[in-house]
Amino acid sequence: MNLGEYFKRIGFHGQFSKPDLETLNQVHKHHVMSVPFENFSIHCGEKITMDLQLIFTKIVRSNRGGWCCENNFLFSWVLKEMGYNPVMLGSRVYNNTTNQFNPLESHLINKVVIDGTAYIADVSFGVSSQIWHPLELVSGWTNLNPQASSVSYKMETCGFWKRLLESLWF
């Protein structure tokens, strides 16, 4: 696996001399624009695995997409290679039909801290609520992201981050 192959796959030609927010924004956006959420493996009887080498081969070398765990696991590796210190987190998805979070953690995201500020980097959400850039996490404040599809906040009573995903379709 090498970063050059990954950058070629996503069409990123920028500099990455330091792990800053601008670079994270660019790589995040390029990944989202180049690598689709794709769950064909499930429907085609292919083995589902969290083997990073196999995921790299599938997404980068075979020019396929992946589901959230594959895309965000690969993106975590990319961030580490670039000098960031990501933390992979399981998350629950908000269902606006039932107005509840799903009971199980069914989504994988990355938390990245840059200069003391925490961001969620999620490059693969399989509905219309895909974020195009990392979302800043601010305790006790609702981030009304310019992308109307998502809101981030910290539950003060529970002490953990949650992300509301508002469906854009009715």
Disulfide bonds with the S-S distance in Angstrom:
none
